[in-house]
Amino acid sequence: MALKEFEAKRAELESAAAEKLAVAQAYAEKFVGVVVRIERKAGVDGRLFGSVSNFDIADGLRLLGFAVDKSDVRMAAGPLKMIGETELQVALHSDVLATITVSVVAEQFKI
């Protein structure tokens, strides 16, 4: 009797895990071509006064309608410290990574 209960529970857990994976894969398709544009103060050489962190990127994604945590944004090289475009990964599931482009631009001075 216990073996049948165990097998039923295992099948239920595997089904739930497969469903979560399918949802994450469908959500990853929505990230195709997404560009997060972030303005920061920068020097003439393109170096930022400060940096762009995973918190800033997650916040930018939220503004675009994507629900992600800062811990989901993978920044292997650390915070961004220069103007330019960078491709980063967003972990939506342990087996699903979405690629986004982060465009850091110089803040325009207002006179």
PyMOL commands that set and color helices and strands:
alter all, ss='L'
color gray80, all
select helices_A, chain A and resi 2-29+54-63+70-72
alter helices_A, ss='H'
color red, helices_A
select strands_A, chain A and resi 35-40+47-52+73-74+80-82+84-93+96-106
alter strands_A, ss='S'
color yellow, strands_A
deselect
rebuild
show_as cartoon
